[in-house]
Structures are given as structure tokens and as C-alpha cells.
Amino acid sequence: MKKPSRTPLRPEEIIELLKLVRTLFDFHAKLRQSNLLAQLIQFPKTPTRLSESIVCHAAASGLLLPDNPAIERIFLGGKEGDVIIQVHDNRPRRIEVKAAASSSFSQFGEKDVTADYLIWLDFGMAFKDSTINEVTAHVLPDPGKYVTPGKISLQTFLKLSDKLRAVKINPETLKLNPALFDIPPNILEDIR
């Protein structure tokens, strides 16, 4: 099987990867119960591609960003930013994505606080409980006004600003127009 390209996962791939991560969390829990040394093994990390893809689809659906810009293109940005959106004014906007499941802490770097939006996906118990099909996206515009680089808890993050908004995301949210994911050749030049 070939390695997936650096494009957002399709909705069905997001759902399949979510199931795989649940399987990993379940195995981890069983291992920790069966062997005391397994307590030394950290919880699995939330796959970056999963969280970034969820943000791409939710942003493209129009429900995620507070100013609801008319998005013309959206893609994974790599070094330029986790997610890049191009809107009608042609100014690319950078979205940095954080995600947590069992851990409620995250490390913010300079790139995170200088983004146009900082989004923290809170998976809560979604990786441990297959009946939970919803995550919460905590969306903070202009994060540099409210946060500095460093380690922060989700609880502290939620108290940063009245501009912070919570958006529930579920599988229905992930249906959108795939044309938004066509990457224009010069958009990364506009960011640099």
C-alpha cells in the first residue's frame, strides 16, 4: 500500500482512521490492565493528518471560522501552516491546529501564535468510546493577541478570550465540495 499524499483525508478516510486510532487506544488500555510495566507507555498521539483534515473539511463547510470567509481553496500547508485557506480577497490565511484526546495540554510555538486562527480539536473520549461521533473545535482568531509560545492546558486556553468559540464537528460536517481542495500553483508564494 502506498503512503497517502499530503492532501486532506477524504471523509471516509477520516472515519476509517478514527476507527484505527480507537483500536490502538483500546489495545493500549488492555495492555496497561494486563501488565504493570505498560503503565510506562504513553497514550497514543492524535494523528496530525487526522486533525488537520477534520479542520479542512469543517472550515470548508462554512461552520468553523468566526468571520465565515468565502473560501475558494483549502489545503494542508506543511511548513507554511497546518492548513491554508484562500478566500475571495486572495490573501491566504493560516490555520494552526492542535489536538488532544487523553492529554489536555499542548505546546504552542511561534508559528501557532502568529497564525490567523488557532484551532484546538478536543477529541475528549472519542478515541475510547465508539459511541461518541463528535469532537469540539475551539477556534481562536488572532491567537497572538491572547497567547504566547509555551505549554498550555485546554482549561486555560478556554479562558483566554471571549472571541474563542466552540464548534461541534461530526461526520455530517465533513461533506463538502472537493473542488475547494485544488491547490493553485502560486498560493504558497503568497504566504512566504
Rosetta constraint file for C-alpha pairs under 8 A:
AtomPair CA 6 CA 76 HARMONIC 6.90 0.50
AtomPair CA 7 CA 75 HARMONIC 6.66 0.50
AtomPair CA 7 CA 76 HARMONIC 6.08 0.50
AtomPair CA 8 CA 49 HARMONIC 7.17 0.50
AtomPair CA 8 CA 52 HARMONIC 7.20 0.50
AtomPair CA 8 CA 53 HARMONIC 4.63 0.50
AtomPair CA 8 CA 56 HARMONIC 6.90 0.50
AtomPair CA 8 CA 75 HARMONIC 6.79 0.50
AtomPair CA 8 CA 76 HARMONIC 6.51 0.50
AtomPair CA 9 CA 13 HARMONIC 5.64 0.50
AtomPair CA 9 CA 14 HARMONIC 5.95 0.50
AtomPair CA 9 CA 49 HARMONIC 7.39 0.50
AtomPair CA 9 CA 50 HARMONIC 7.25 0.50
AtomPair CA 9 CA 53 HARMONIC 5.52 0.50
AtomPair CA 10 CA 14 HARMONIC 6.27 0.50
AtomPair CA 10 CA 53 HARMONIC 7.85 0.50
AtomPair CA 11 CA 15 HARMONIC 6.38 0.50
AtomPair CA 11 CA 171 HARMONIC 7.53 0.50
AtomPair CA 11 CA 174 HARMONIC 5.78 0.50
AtomPair CA 11 CA 175 HARMONIC 6.97 0.50
AtomPair CA 12 CA 16 HARMONIC 6.22 0.50
AtomPair CA 13 CA 17 HARMONIC 5.96 0.50
AtomPair CA 14 CA 18 HARMONIC 6.04 0.50
AtomPair CA 14 CA 50 HARMONIC 6.25 0.50
AtomPair CA 14 CA 53 HARMONIC 7.46 0.50
AtomPair CA 14 CA 54 HARMONIC 7.40 0.50
AtomPair CA 15 CA 19 HARMONIC 6.36 0.50
AtomPair CA 15 CA 171 HARMONIC 7.72 0.50
AtomPair CA 16 CA 20 HARMONIC 6.37 0.50
AtomPair CA 17 CA 21 HARMONIC 6.16 0.50
AtomPair CA 17 CA 50 HARMONIC 7.23 0.50
AtomPair CA 18 CA 22 HARMONIC 6.19 0.50
AtomPair CA 18 CA 50 HARMONIC 7.76 0.50
AtomPair CA 18 CA 127 HARMONIC 7.26 0.50
AtomPair CA 19 CA 23 HARMONIC 6.25 0.50
AtomPair CA 20 CA 24 HARMONIC 6.32 0.50
AtomPair CA 21 CA 25 HARMONIC 6.17 0.50
AtomPair CA 21 CA 46 HARMONIC 7.87 0.50
AtomPair CA 21 CA 127 HARMONIC 6.44 0.50
AtomPair CA 22 CA 26 HARMONIC 6.06 0.50
AtomPair CA 22 CA 126 HARMONIC 7.84 0.50
AtomPair CA 22 CA 127 HARMONIC 4.58 0.50
AtomPair CA 22 CA 128 HARMONIC 5.93 0.50
AtomPair CA 22 CA 129 HARMONIC 7.77 0.50
AtomPair CA 22 CA 130 HARMONIC 7.37 0.50
AtomPair CA 23 CA 27 HARMONIC 6.17 0.50
AtomPair CA 24 CA 28 HARMONIC 6.10 0.50
AtomPair CA 24 CA 44 HARMONIC 7.40 0.50
AtomPair CA 25 CA 29 HARMONIC 6.16 0.50
AtomPair CA 25 CA 43 HARMONIC 7.37 0.50
AtomPair CA 25 CA 44 HARMONIC 6.75 0.50
AtomPair CA 25 CA 127 HARMONIC 6.44 0.50
AtomPair CA 25 CA 128 HARMONIC 6.26 0.50
AtomPair CA 26 CA 30 HARMONIC 6.24 0.50
AtomPair CA 26 CA 128 HARMONIC 6.60 0.50
AtomPair CA 27 CA 31 HARMONIC 6.06 0.50
AtomPair CA 28 CA 32 HARMONIC 6.20 0.50
AtomPair CA 28 CA 43 HARMONIC 7.18 0.50
AtomPair CA 28 CA 44 HARMONIC 7.91 0.50
AtomPair CA 29 CA 33 HARMONIC 6.35 0.50
AtomPair CA 30 CA 34 HARMONIC 6.22 0.50
AtomPair CA 31 CA 35 HARMONIC 6.07 0.50
AtomPair CA 31 CA 38 HARMONIC 6.13 0.50
AtomPair CA 32 CA 36 HARMONIC 6.31 0.50
AtomPair CA 32 CA 37 HARMONIC 7.49 0.50
AtomPair CA 32 CA 38 HARMONIC 4.69 0.50
AtomPair CA 32 CA 39 HARMONIC 5.33 0.50
AtomPair CA 33 CA 38 HARMONIC 7.93 0.50
AtomPair CA 34 CA 38 HARMONIC 7.96 0.50
AtomPair CA 35 CA 39 HARMONIC 7.57 0.50
AtomPair CA 37 CA 41 HARMONIC 7.77 0.50
AtomPair CA 43 CA 102 HARMONIC 7.17 0.50
AtomPair CA 45 CA 100 HARMONIC 7.97 0.50
AtomPair CA 46 CA 50 HARMONIC 7.47 0.50
AtomPair CA 46 CA 51 HARMONIC 7.44 0.50
AtomPair CA 46 CA 99 HARMONIC 6.61 0.50
AtomPair CA 46 CA 100 HARMONIC 6.54 0.50
AtomPair CA 46 CA 101 HARMONIC 7.02 0.50
AtomPair CA 47 CA 51 HARMONIC 6.68 0.50
AtomPair CA 48 CA 52 HARMONIC 6.06 0.50
AtomPair CA 48 CA 99 HARMONIC 7.92 0.50
AtomPair CA 49 CA 53 HARMONIC 5.84 0.50
AtomPair CA 50 CA 54 HARMONIC 6.23 0.50
AtomPair CA 51 CA 55 HARMONIC 6.32 0.50
AtomPair CA 51 CA 97 HARMONIC 7.14 0.50
AtomPair CA 51 CA 98 HARMONIC 7.60 0.50
AtomPair CA 51 CA 99 HARMONIC 6.43 0.50
AtomPair CA 51 CA 121 HARMONIC 7.02 0.50
AtomPair CA 52 CA 56 HARMONIC 6.21 0.50
AtomPair CA 52 CA 76 HARMONIC 7.28 0.50
AtomPair CA 52 CA 82 HARMONIC 6.66 0.50
AtomPair CA 52 CA 83 HARMONIC 6.70 0.50
AtomPair CA 52 CA 97 HARMONIC 6.35 0.50
AtomPair CA 53 CA 57 HARMONIC 6.29 0.50
AtomPair CA 53 CA 76 HARMONIC 7.93 0.50
AtomPair CA 54 CA 58 HARMONIC 6.04 0.50
AtomPair CA 54 CA 174 HARMONIC 7.23 0.50
AtomPair CA 55 CA 59 HARMONIC 5.82 0.50
AtomPair CA 55 CA 64 HARMONIC 7.95 0.50
AtomPair CA 55 CA 83 HARMONIC 7.80 0.50
AtomPair CA 55 CA 97 HARMONIC 7.66 0.50
AtomPair CA 56 CA 60 HARMONIC 6.09 0.50
AtomPair CA 56 CA 74 HARMONIC 6.61 0.50
AtomPair CA 56 CA 75 HARMONIC 6.93 0.50
AtomPair CA 56 CA 76 HARMONIC 7.83 0.50
AtomPair CA 56 CA 83 HARMONIC 6.79 0.50
AtomPair CA 57 CA 61 HARMONIC 6.18 0.50
AtomPair CA 57 CA 173 HARMONIC 7.38 0.50
AtomPair CA 57 CA 174 HARMONIC 5.21 0.50
AtomPair CA 57 CA 175 HARMONIC 7.24 0.50
AtomPair CA 57 CA 176 HARMONIC 6.96 0.50
AtomPair CA 58 CA 62 HARMONIC 6.85 0.50
AtomPair CA 58 CA 63 HARMONIC 6.47 0.50
AtomPair CA 58 CA 64 HARMONIC 5.78 0.50
AtomPair CA 58 CA 169 HARMONIC 7.10 0.50
AtomPair CA 58 CA 173 HARMONIC 6.01 0.50
AtomPair CA 58 CA 174 HARMONIC 6.03 0.50
AtomPair CA 59 CA 63 HARMONIC 6.31 0.50
AtomPair CA 59 CA 64 HARMONIC 4.90 0.50
AtomPair CA 59 CA 65 HARMONIC 6.25 0.50
AtomPair CA 60 CA 71 HARMONIC 6.65 0.50
AtomPair CA 60 CA 74 HARMONIC 7.24 0.50
AtomPair CA 60 CA 176 HARMONIC 6.87 0.50
AtomPair CA 60 CA 180 HARMONIC 7.38 0.50
AtomPair CA 61 CA 173 HARMONIC 6.76 0.50
AtomPair CA 61 CA 174 HARMONIC 7.27 0.50
AtomPair CA 61 CA 175 HARMONIC 7.35 0.50
AtomPair CA 61 CA 176 HARMONIC 6.04 0.50
AtomPair CA 62 CA 68 HARMONIC 5.88 0.50
AtomPair CA 62 CA 69 HARMONIC 7.73 0.50
AtomPair CA 63 CA 68 HARMONIC 7.06 0.50
AtomPair CA 63 CA 167 HARMONIC 7.63 0.50
AtomPair CA 64 CA 68 HARMONIC 7.37 0.50
AtomPair CA 64 CA 137 HARMONIC 7.80 0.50
AtomPair CA 64 CA 139 HARMONIC 7.40 0.50
AtomPair CA 64 CA 167 HARMONIC 6.47 0.50
AtomPair CA 65 CA 69 HARMONIC 7.37 0.50
AtomPair CA 65 CA 139 HARMONIC 7.08 0.50
AtomPair CA 66 CA 139 HARMONIC 7.81 0.50
AtomPair CA 66 CA 141 HARMONIC 7.67 0.50
AtomPair CA 66 CA 165 HARMONIC 7.71 0.50
AtomPair CA 69 CA 87 HARMONIC 6.32 0.50
AtomPair CA 69 CA 88 HARMONIC 7.80 0.50
AtomPair CA 70 CA 87 HARMONIC 5.48 0.50
AtomPair CA 70 CA 88 HARMONIC 5.94 0.50
AtomPair CA 71 CA 85 HARMONIC 6.54 0.50
AtomPair CA 71 CA 86 HARMONIC 5.90 0.50
AtomPair CA 71 CA 87 HARMONIC 4.39 0.50
AtomPair CA 71 CA 88 HARMONIC 6.64 0.50
AtomPair CA 71 CA 180 HARMONIC 7.62 0.50
AtomPair CA 72 CA 85 HARMONIC 7.53 0.50
AtomPair CA 72 CA 86 HARMONIC 5.63 0.50
AtomPair CA 72 CA 87 HARMONIC 5.19 0.50
AtomPair CA 72 CA 88 HARMONIC 6.40 0.50
AtomPair CA 72 CA 180 HARMONIC 5.93 0.50
AtomPair CA 73 CA 85 HARMONIC 5.72 0.50
AtomPair CA 73 CA 86 HARMONIC 5.07 0.50
AtomPair CA 73 CA 87 HARMONIC 7.00 0.50
AtomPair CA 73 CA 179 HARMONIC 7.73 0.50
AtomPair CA 73 CA 180 HARMONIC 4.46 0.50
AtomPair CA 73 CA 181 HARMONIC 5.69 0.50
AtomPair CA 73 CA 182 HARMONIC 6.53 0.50
AtomPair CA 73 CA 183 HARMONIC 6.73 0.50
AtomPair CA 73 CA 184 HARMONIC 7.84 0.50
AtomPair CA 74 CA 83 HARMONIC 7.15 0.50
AtomPair CA 74 CA 84 HARMONIC 5.68 0.50
AtomPair CA 74 CA 85 HARMONIC 4.38 0.50
AtomPair CA 74 CA 86 HARMONIC 6.29 0.50
AtomPair CA 74 CA 180 HARMONIC 5.77 0.50
AtomPair CA 74 CA 181 HARMONIC 5.25 0.50
AtomPair CA 74 CA 182 HARMONIC 7.61 0.50
AtomPair CA 74 CA 183 HARMONIC 7.37 0.50
AtomPair CA 75 CA 83 HARMONIC 5.75 0.50
AtomPair CA 75 CA 84 HARMONIC 5.45 0.50
AtomPair CA 75 CA 85 HARMONIC 6.63 0.50
AtomPair CA 75 CA 181 HARMONIC 5.77 0.50
AtomPair CA 75 CA 182 HARMONIC 7.80 0.50
AtomPair CA 75 CA 183 HARMONIC 6.72 0.50
AtomPair CA 76 CA 81 HARMONIC 7.50 0.50
AtomPair CA 76 CA 82 HARMONIC 5.70 0.50
AtomPair CA 76 CA 83 HARMONIC 4.50 0.50
AtomPair CA 76 CA 84 HARMONIC 6.09 0.50
AtomPair CA 77 CA 81 HARMONIC 4.92 0.50
AtomPair CA 77 CA 82 HARMONIC 5.18 0.50
AtomPair CA 77 CA 83 HARMONIC 5.16 0.50
AtomPair CA 77 CA 84 HARMONIC 5.52 0.50
AtomPair CA 77 CA 188 HARMONIC 7.87 0.50
AtomPair CA 78 CA 82 HARMONIC 5.61 0.50
AtomPair CA 78 CA 83 HARMONIC 7.70 0.50
AtomPair CA 80 CA 84 HARMONIC 7.97 0.50
AtomPair CA 80 CA 94 HARMONIC 7.67 0.50
AtomPair CA 80 CA 188 HARMONIC 7.46 0.50
AtomPair CA 80 CA 191 HARMONIC 6.81 0.50
AtomPair CA 80 CA 192 HARMONIC 7.23 0.50
AtomPair CA 81 CA 94 HARMONIC 5.53 0.50
AtomPair CA 81 CA 95 HARMONIC 6.26 0.50
AtomPair CA 81 CA 96 HARMONIC 6.07 0.50
AtomPair CA 81 CA 111 HARMONIC 7.50 0.50
AtomPair CA 81 CA 115 HARMONIC 7.69 0.50
AtomPair CA 82 CA 94 HARMONIC 7.29 0.50
AtomPair CA 82 CA 95 HARMONIC 6.01 0.50
AtomPair CA 82 CA 96 HARMONIC 5.10 0.50
AtomPair CA 82 CA 97 HARMONIC 6.26 0.50
AtomPair CA 83 CA 94 HARMONIC 6.06 0.50
AtomPair CA 83 CA 95 HARMONIC 5.01 0.50
AtomPair CA 83 CA 96 HARMONIC 6.50 0.50
AtomPair CA 83 CA 97 HARMONIC 7.68 0.50
AtomPair CA 84 CA 92 HARMONIC 6.46 0.50
AtomPair CA 84 CA 93 HARMONIC 5.71 0.50
AtomPair CA 84 CA 94 HARMONIC 4.90 0.50
AtomPair CA 84 CA 95 HARMONIC 6.16 0.50
AtomPair CA 85 CA 92 HARMONIC 5.60 0.50
AtomPair CA 85 CA 93 HARMONIC 5.24 0.50
AtomPair CA 85 CA 94 HARMONIC 6.67 0.50
AtomPair CA 85 CA 95 HARMONIC 7.83 0.50
AtomPair CA 86 CA 90 HARMONIC 5.79 0.50
AtomPair CA 86 CA 91 HARMONIC 6.18 0.50
AtomPair CA 86 CA 92 HARMONIC 4.55 0.50
AtomPair CA 86 CA 93 HARMONIC 6.34 0.50
AtomPair CA 86 CA 187 HARMONIC 7.80 0.50
AtomPair CA 87 CA 91 HARMONIC 6.49 0.50
AtomPair CA 87 CA 92 HARMONIC 6.77 0.50
AtomPair CA 87 CA 93 HARMONIC 7.86 0.50
AtomPair CA 91 CA 190 HARMONIC 7.54 0.50
AtomPair CA 92 CA 187 HARMONIC 7.15 0.50
AtomPair CA 92 CA 190 HARMONIC 6.95 0.50
AtomPair CA 92 CA 191 HARMONIC 6.53 0.50
AtomPair CA 93 CA 115 HARMONIC 7.71 0.50
AtomPair CA 93 CA 116 HARMONIC 5.87 0.50
AtomPair CA 93 CA 117 HARMONIC 7.99 0.50
AtomPair CA 94 CA 115 HARMONIC 5.24 0.50
AtomPair CA 94 CA 116 HARMONIC 5.26 0.50
AtomPair CA 94 CA 117 HARMONIC 6.57 0.50
AtomPair CA 95 CA 115 HARMONIC 5.84 0.50
AtomPair CA 95 CA 116 HARMONIC 6.00 0.50
AtomPair CA 95 CA 117 HARMONIC 4.81 0.50
AtomPair CA 95 CA 118 HARMONIC 5.81 0.50
AtomPair CA 95 CA 119 HARMONIC 7.12 0.50
AtomPair CA 96 CA 111 HARMONIC 7.64 0.50
AtomPair CA 96 CA 112 HARMONIC 5.49 0.50
AtomPair CA 96 CA 115 HARMONIC 6.25 0.50
AtomPair CA 96 CA 117 HARMONIC 6.39 0.50
AtomPair CA 96 CA 118 HARMONIC 4.94 0.50
AtomPair CA 96 CA 119 HARMONIC 6.22 0.50
AtomPair CA 97 CA 112 HARMONIC 7.94 0.50
AtomPair CA 97 CA 118 HARMONIC 6.05 0.50
AtomPair CA 97 CA 119 HARMONIC 4.92 0.50
AtomPair CA 97 CA 120 HARMONIC 5.90 0.50
AtomPair CA 97 CA 121 HARMONIC 7.37 0.50
AtomPair CA 98 CA 106 HARMONIC 7.10 0.50
AtomPair CA 98 CA 118 HARMONIC 7.69 0.50
AtomPair CA 98 CA 119 HARMONIC 6.13 0.50
AtomPair CA 98 CA 120 HARMONIC 4.55 0.50
AtomPair CA 98 CA 121 HARMONIC 6.08 0.50
AtomPair CA 99 CA 106 HARMONIC 7.88 0.50
AtomPair CA 99 CA 120 HARMONIC 5.40 0.50
AtomPair CA 99 CA 121 HARMONIC 4.50 0.50
AtomPair CA 99 CA 122 HARMONIC 5.96 0.50
AtomPair CA 99 CA 123 HARMONIC 7.24 0.50
AtomPair CA 100 CA 104 HARMONIC 6.01 0.50
AtomPair CA 100 CA 105 HARMONIC 7.34 0.50
AtomPair CA 100 CA 106 HARMONIC 7.63 0.50
AtomPair CA 100 CA 120 HARMONIC 7.70 0.50
AtomPair CA 100 CA 121 HARMONIC 6.47 0.50
AtomPair CA 100 CA 122 HARMONIC 5.44 0.50
AtomPair CA 100 CA 123 HARMONIC 6.03 0.50
AtomPair CA 100 CA 124 HARMONIC 7.40 0.50
AtomPair CA 101 CA 122 HARMONIC 6.26 0.50
AtomPair CA 101 CA 123 HARMONIC 4.78 0.50
AtomPair CA 101 CA 124 HARMONIC 5.03 0.50
AtomPair CA 101 CA 125 HARMONIC 6.57 0.50
AtomPair CA 101 CA 126 HARMONIC 7.54 0.50
AtomPair CA 101 CA 127 HARMONIC 7.11 0.50
AtomPair CA 102 CA 124 HARMONIC 6.84 0.50
AtomPair CA 102 CA 125 HARMONIC 7.40 0.50
AtomPair CA 104 CA 153 HARMONIC 5.58 0.50
AtomPair CA 104 CA 154 HARMONIC 5.21 0.50
AtomPair CA 104 CA 155 HARMONIC 7.64 0.50
AtomPair CA 105 CA 151 HARMONIC 6.87 0.50
AtomPair CA 105 CA 152 HARMONIC 5.58 0.50
AtomPair CA 105 CA 153 HARMONIC 4.21 0.50
AtomPair CA 105 CA 154 HARMONIC 5.86 0.50
AtomPair CA 106 CA 151 HARMONIC 5.67 0.50
AtomPair CA 106 CA 152 HARMONIC 5.57 0.50
AtomPair CA 106 CA 153 HARMONIC 6.38 0.50
AtomPair CA 106 CA 154 HARMONIC 7.59 0.50
AtomPair CA 107 CA 149 HARMONIC 7.42 0.50
AtomPair CA 107 CA 150 HARMONIC 5.49 0.50
AtomPair CA 107 CA 151 HARMONIC 4.30 0.50
AtomPair CA 107 CA 152 HARMONIC 6.34 0.50
AtomPair CA 108 CA 112 HARMONIC 5.73 0.50
AtomPair CA 108 CA 113 HARMONIC 6.99 0.50
AtomPair CA 108 CA 148 HARMONIC 7.43 0.50
AtomPair CA 108 CA 149 HARMONIC 4.84 0.50
AtomPair CA 108 CA 150 HARMONIC 5.14 0.50
AtomPair CA 108 CA 151 HARMONIC 6.15 0.50
AtomPair CA 108 CA 152 HARMONIC 7.45 0.50
AtomPair CA 109 CA 113 HARMONIC 6.64 0.50
AtomPair CA 109 CA 148 HARMONIC 7.95 0.50
AtomPair CA 109 CA 149 HARMONIC 4.73 0.50
AtomPair CA 109 CA 150 HARMONIC 6.52 0.50
AtomPair CA 110 CA 114 HARMONIC 6.21 0.50
AtomPair CA 110 CA 148 HARMONIC 7.72 0.50
AtomPair CA 110 CA 149 HARMONIC 5.72 0.50
AtomPair CA 111 CA 115 HARMONIC 6.29 0.50
AtomPair CA 112 CA 118 HARMONIC 6.52 0.50
AtomPair CA 112 CA 143 HARMONIC 7.66 0.50
AtomPair CA 112 CA 149 HARMONIC 7.74 0.50
AtomPair CA 113 CA 118 HARMONIC 7.29 0.50
AtomPair CA 113 CA 142 HARMONIC 7.65 0.50
AtomPair CA 113 CA 143 HARMONIC 5.09 0.50
AtomPair CA 113 CA 144 HARMONIC 4.57 0.50
AtomPair CA 113 CA 147 HARMONIC 6.51 0.50
AtomPair CA 113 CA 148 HARMONIC 6.37 0.50
AtomPair CA 113 CA 149 HARMONIC 6.72 0.50
AtomPair CA 114 CA 142 HARMONIC 7.33 0.50
AtomPair CA 114 CA 143 HARMONIC 6.72 0.50
AtomPair CA 114 CA 144 HARMONIC 5.50 0.50
AtomPair CA 115 CA 142 HARMONIC 6.70 0.50
AtomPair CA 115 CA 143 HARMONIC 6.84 0.50
AtomPair CA 115 CA 144 HARMONIC 7.64 0.50
AtomPair CA 116 CA 141 HARMONIC 5.92 0.50
AtomPair CA 116 CA 142 HARMONIC 5.14 0.50
AtomPair CA 116 CA 143 HARMONIC 7.16 0.50
AtomPair CA 117 CA 139 HARMONIC 6.86 0.50
AtomPair CA 117 CA 140 HARMONIC 5.60 0.50
AtomPair CA 117 CA 141 HARMONIC 4.37 0.50
AtomPair CA 117 CA 142 HARMONIC 5.72 0.50
AtomPair CA 117 CA 143 HARMONIC 6.40 0.50
AtomPair CA 118 CA 139 HARMONIC 6.03 0.50
AtomPair CA 118 CA 140 HARMONIC 5.16 0.50
AtomPair CA 118 CA 141 HARMONIC 6.40 0.50
AtomPair CA 118 CA 142 HARMONIC 7.56 0.50
AtomPair CA 118 CA 143 HARMONIC 6.07 0.50
AtomPair CA 119 CA 137 HARMONIC 6.28 0.50
AtomPair CA 119 CA 138 HARMONIC 5.51 0.50
AtomPair CA 119 CA 139 HARMONIC 4.58 0.50
AtomPair CA 119 CA 140 HARMONIC 6.21 0.50
AtomPair CA 120 CA 137 HARMONIC 5.70 0.50
AtomPair CA 120 CA 138 HARMONIC 5.09 0.50
AtomPair CA 120 CA 139 HARMONIC 6.67 0.50
AtomPair CA 121 CA 135 HARMONIC 6.75 0.50
AtomPair CA 121 CA 136 HARMONIC 5.75 0.50
AtomPair CA 121 CA 137 HARMONIC 4.48 0.50
AtomPair CA 121 CA 138 HARMONIC 6.29 0.50
AtomPair CA 122 CA 135 HARMONIC 5.85 0.50
AtomPair CA 122 CA 136 HARMONIC 5.15 0.50
AtomPair CA 122 CA 137 HARMONIC 6.24 0.50
AtomPair CA 122 CA 138 HARMONIC 7.54 0.50
AtomPair CA 123 CA 127 HARMONIC 7.15 0.50
AtomPair CA 123 CA 134 HARMONIC 7.64 0.50
AtomPair CA 123 CA 135 HARMONIC 4.91 0.50
AtomPair CA 123 CA 136 HARMONIC 6.69 0.50
AtomPair CA 124 CA 135 HARMONIC 7.12 0.50
AtomPair CA 125 CA 129 HARMONIC 5.87 0.50
AtomPair CA 125 CA 132 HARMONIC 7.26 0.50
AtomPair CA 126 CA 130 HARMONIC 6.53 0.50
AtomPair CA 126 CA 131 HARMONIC 7.75 0.50
AtomPair CA 126 CA 132 HARMONIC 5.14 0.50
AtomPair CA 126 CA 133 HARMONIC 6.62 0.50
AtomPair CA 126 CA 134 HARMONIC 7.12 0.50
AtomPair CA 126 CA 135 HARMONIC 7.19 0.50
AtomPair CA 133 CA 170 HARMONIC 5.84 0.50
AtomPair CA 133 CA 171 HARMONIC 7.12 0.50
AtomPair CA 134 CA 168 HARMONIC 6.48 0.50
AtomPair CA 134 CA 169 HARMONIC 5.44 0.50
AtomPair CA 134 CA 170 HARMONIC 4.55 0.50
AtomPair CA 134 CA 171 HARMONIC 7.61 0.50
AtomPair CA 135 CA 168 HARMONIC 5.87 0.50
AtomPair CA 135 CA 169 HARMONIC 5.33 0.50
AtomPair CA 135 CA 170 HARMONIC 6.66 0.50
AtomPair CA 136 CA 166 HARMONIC 6.32 0.50
AtomPair CA 136 CA 167 HARMONIC 5.57 0.50
AtomPair CA 136 CA 168 HARMONIC 4.61 0.50
AtomPair CA 136 CA 169 HARMONIC 6.05 0.50
AtomPair CA 137 CA 166 HARMONIC 5.60 0.50
AtomPair CA 137 CA 167 HARMONIC 5.09 0.50
AtomPair CA 137 CA 168 HARMONIC 6.31 0.50
AtomPair CA 137 CA 169 HARMONIC 7.05 0.50
AtomPair CA 138 CA 158 HARMONIC 7.75 0.50
AtomPair CA 138 CA 164 HARMONIC 6.60 0.50
AtomPair CA 138 CA 165 HARMONIC 5.65 0.50
AtomPair CA 138 CA 166 HARMONIC 4.54 0.50
AtomPair CA 138 CA 167 HARMONIC 6.47 0.50
AtomPair CA 139 CA 164 HARMONIC 5.58 0.50
AtomPair CA 139 CA 165 HARMONIC 5.31 0.50
AtomPair CA 139 CA 166 HARMONIC 6.33 0.50
AtomPair CA 139 CA 167 HARMONIC 7.65 0.50
AtomPair CA 140 CA 163 HARMONIC 6.46 0.50
AtomPair CA 140 CA 164 HARMONIC 4.75 0.50
AtomPair CA 140 CA 165 HARMONIC 6.84 0.50
AtomPair CA 141 CA 163 HARMONIC 7.10 0.50
AtomPair CA 141 CA 164 HARMONIC 7.35 0.50
AtomPair CA 142 CA 146 HARMONIC 7.81 0.50
AtomPair CA 143 CA 147 HARMONIC 5.92 0.50
AtomPair CA 144 CA 148 HARMONIC 6.56 0.50
AtomPair CA 146 CA 160 HARMONIC 6.10 0.50
AtomPair CA 146 CA 161 HARMONIC 6.84 0.50
AtomPair CA 147 CA 160 HARMONIC 7.49 0.50
AtomPair CA 152 CA 156 HARMONIC 6.59 0.50
AtomPair CA 152 CA 157 HARMONIC 6.73 0.50
AtomPair CA 153 CA 157 HARMONIC 6.17 0.50
AtomPair CA 154 CA 158 HARMONIC 6.11 0.50
AtomPair CA 155 CA 159 HARMONIC 6.87 0.50
AtomPair CA 156 CA 160 HARMONIC 6.68 0.50
AtomPair CA 158 CA 164 HARMONIC 7.21 0.50
AtomPair CA 160 CA 164 HARMONIC 7.47 0.50
AtomPair CA 169 CA 173 HARMONIC 5.90 0.50
AtomPair CA 170 CA 174 HARMONIC 7.20 0.50
AtomPair CA 171 CA 175 HARMONIC 7.73 0.50
AtomPair CA 178 CA 182 HARMONIC 7.73 0.50
AtomPair CA 183 CA 187 HARMONIC 7.65 0.50
AtomPair CA 186 CA 190 HARMONIC 6.92 0.50
AtomPair CA 187 CA 191 HARMONIC 6.95 0.50
AtomPair CA 188 CA 192 HARMONIC 6.63 0.50
